[in-house]
Amino acid sequence: MPSVLLVEDHQADIALTKKAFVLLYPDFDLFVAIDGIEAMQFLRQEGKYQSAPIPDIILLDLNMPRKSGREVLADLTQLPKLRQIPVIVLTTSSAVNDVQGAYQLCANSYIVKPVGFEAFKDVIQQIVEYWFHVSMLPS
């Protein structure tokens, strides 16, 4: 079963993402980490996440408390087992520095969150179509 880790601190965006996946991809496992610290615990299978699966892709917000998306990207590049997971930055920022910084930290894609559920659902559909049907993921 395909799995996605959403790293997002805003409850409204978490709810929006869950709703889109339930409607479009009910067979997917969508896991949520509310900040970068929790995301790294999940990915390293630490503590309560000892039996967590390694996700097929990561949807990563940039601006979060405690540990930002930028810090998560930097951590992932240092971990051979995890750096092969495609990371799609999904954020509200369209700042040039954020885009360039994310790609310098090896993000695989950078998408600005659209406004409105239908537009957001379309973006989720495009992400899944590309990463799970067009592209080949590492095993």
C-alpha positions, 0 to 999 in steps of 0.5 A: 500500500502506498504511503505518504508522510505529511509534515505540517503544523497547521491543523486546517492544512492537515484536515485539507490534505486528509480530506483530499486523500480520503476522496482521491486515494483511500487506499493510501496510508497518510501519516502526519507529523506536526513538526520537524522533530516528530518527522525525524522521529517517524523517519528514524523509527524512534520511540512511539514510531519504532514500527512506522513504515518508511514512506514512499514520499514526504510532503513537507511544509517549510515553516514550522515550530521547533524544527523547520522543513529546511532543517528536516531537508538538511537532516535527510541529506545526512542519512543514506537510508532516508535521502532517497525518499522524494521530498515535495515541499508543499508550503505557502511561501513563494519567496525566491530564497525559500525556493532556492534554499529548498532545492539547495537542500535537495528537495525534489519538488517545490509547490506553493499551496493553492487556495481552495479545496478544489485547487488543493485536491488537484495539486494532490492528484498531480503529485500522486500521479507524477510520483506514483504513476509516471516516476519510478520510486526507489524500492 
